[in-house]
Amino acid sequence: QVTLVESGGGLVQAGGSLRLSCTASGRTFSFYTMGWFRQAPGKEREFVAGIIWSGGSTKYADSVKGRVTISRDNAKNTVYLLMNSLKPQDTAIYYCAADNDRFDIGEQPRTYEFWGQGTQVTVSS
């Protein structure tokens, strides 16, 4: 079992930046691939970015590629999502998630076993 807690969300103007953090407790953090997802009102939860246990491989959704960087610090049990050049369409609740398959990055929510409570990101135009 692992417990995930996100932080760093907030209100930002278009073109601005935010860094989200997700800190894990419980089972060894490096056992998991970590993912970031988001869900806007009335829409399905969608994949944003993922990173394998070592940080050696990452994956991004096309909608954020070039604007977002995922990273992790296993010593701090934390995964980060740095978001630049934010757009109003990035407005959503952002969730981090952990997948027991630490060698692969899944893009479907059902792949991930553990979820945080989410943090709201609002981008104003």
Salt bridges, closest charged atoms under 4 A:
GLU46 OE2 - ARG38 NE 2.61
ASP62 OD1 - LYS65 NZ 3.16
ASP90 OD1 - ARG38 NH1 2.88
ASP90 OD2 - ARG67 NH1 2.77
GLU107 OE2 - LYS59 NZ 3.58
